Amino acid sequence: MPRVTVNLALVEARKRARLSQDGLARKVRDAGRKLGAQNGRSRNTVSRWESGEAIPQPAMLAALEEALGVPAEALGFGEVPVSWLPPPGFAAGVLSGHWVTCYRFPHGETELHHADLAHLTAEDRYVRAVNHPPAPRTEGRDAAPFLNELEAELASRHLVGHWKNVSDTRYFGQLHLAVLPGETVLDGYFTGFASDVAVSVGRWRWVRTDLAGTDPSEISLKDPSVLYKVVTAHSQYDAPLTLADITEET
C-alpha cells in the first residue's frame, strides 16, 4: 500500500486563514463558481487533501489557490502530478457541441425515462455540460424535470467525472462514458442516489446533434420514451441527429 504524507503546508495555510475544513470547502466551492468551474467539494475532500490521500485535479487546484490566495507550490502541490488518469486520446474540444442524452431511472417498481439536450464545452482535457435549454423531459416530472450539470475529465477515450441535479439537489453521482470511434456517440454508465443507504446504476447514452444554427431555447424535445428509443438505436456510424429527429412536430 503506498505511503501517504500529511500535507502540512496546506494545513498551515488553512489555519493561517482561520478556516475549518468545512470553511475551506465552502470557499473552494465559492471560488469554483467564480472561476466558472462549479464543484461540490466537502470537508471530507479537504481532509483527504491534507492527509495526503488525494491530490486536487487542475480545476480544483485553481479553486484552492483562489480560496486561500496562495500558489499551488506553497500549498504542497508543486512537486506532484495533478491527475492520475492517462492522457487523453484526442483533444477534448472535439466533443464540444450539442448532444441528446437519455437514461432510465428507478421509480418504485418500475423505471422512467429522461431525455435532454446537453451543451458540452471543453478546456484542455476537462469538459462541462448543462442540459438546458431547452427544458429537459423527465417522465413523471413535467413541472420540474431534472436539470443536470456535469464535470468530467477526458482520459484516453473515456470521460470520467460527476453530475448533479440542480433542480433537486438530492440527486447526484458519478459518470463513466466511453467515446466511441467517430466521436458522435458516448456510451457508459452513471451512479446516483437511490436512498441515503443505496446507490442506483444505469446506462447513459449520448448522441451528437446538429442544430444547424437553431436557438435551443426555441425548441421542444420529443417525449423522453420516444427519444430513448431514438438514441439507443443510433449507431456510432450514423450521421449526427437532426432537429427533426429530436423535436416535436408543430
WOHU-V748016 format. One record per backbone hydrogen bond with DSSP energy under -1.0 kcal/mol. NH is the residue of the N-H (numbers start at 1). CO is the residue of the C=O. If there is no record, write none. Layout:
NH&CO ; NH&CO
This chain:
7&50 ; 8&6 ; 11&7 ; 12&8 ; 13&9 ; 14&10 ; 15&11 ; 16&12 ; 17&13 ; 18&15 ; 19&14 ; 24&20 ; 25&21 ; 26&22 ; 27&23 ; 28&24 ; 29&25 ; 30&26 ; 31&27 ; 32&28 ; 33&29 ; 34&30 ; 35&31 ; 37&32 ; 46&42 ; 47&43 ; 48&44 ; 49&45 ; 50&46 ; 51&47 ; 53&48 ; 54&48 ; 61&57 ; 62&58 ; 63&59 ; 64&60 ; 65&61 ; 66&62 ; 67&63 ; 68&64 ; 69&65 ; 70&65 ; 74&71 ; 75&72 ; 77&72 ; 89&156 ; 94&91 ; 95&92 ; 96&93 ; 97&120 ; 99&118 ; 100&207 ; 101&116 ; 102&205 ; 103&114 ; 105&112 ; 107&110 ; 110&107 ; 112&105 ; 114&103 ; 115&137 ; 116&101 ; 118&99 ; 119&130 ; 120&97 ; 121&128 ; 123&126 ; 126&123 ; 127&152 ; 128&121 ; 129&150 ; 130&119 ; 131&148 ; 137&115 ; 139&113 ; 141&138 ; 149&164 ; 150&129 ; 151&162 ; 152&127 ; 153&160 ; 154&125 ; 155&158 ; 156&87 ; 158&155 ; 159&177 ; 160&153 ; 161&175 ; 162&151 ; 163&173 ; 164&149 ; 165&171 ; 166&147 ; 171&168 ; 173&163 ; 175&161 ; 176&189 ; 177&159 ; 178&187 ; 179&157 ; 180&185 ; 183&180 ; 186&206 ; 187&178 ; 188&204 ; 189&176 ; 190&202 ; 191&174 ; 192&200 ; 194&198 ; 195&198 ; 198&195 ; 200&192 ; 202&190 ; 204&188 ; 205&102 ; 206&186 ; 207&100 ; 208&184 ; 209&98 ; 210&241 ; 214&211 ; 218&215 ; 219&216 ; 222&246 ; 227&223 ; 228&224 ; 229&225 ; 230&226 ; 231&227 ; 232&228 ; 233&229 ; 238&235 ; 241&208 ; 247&243 ; 248&220
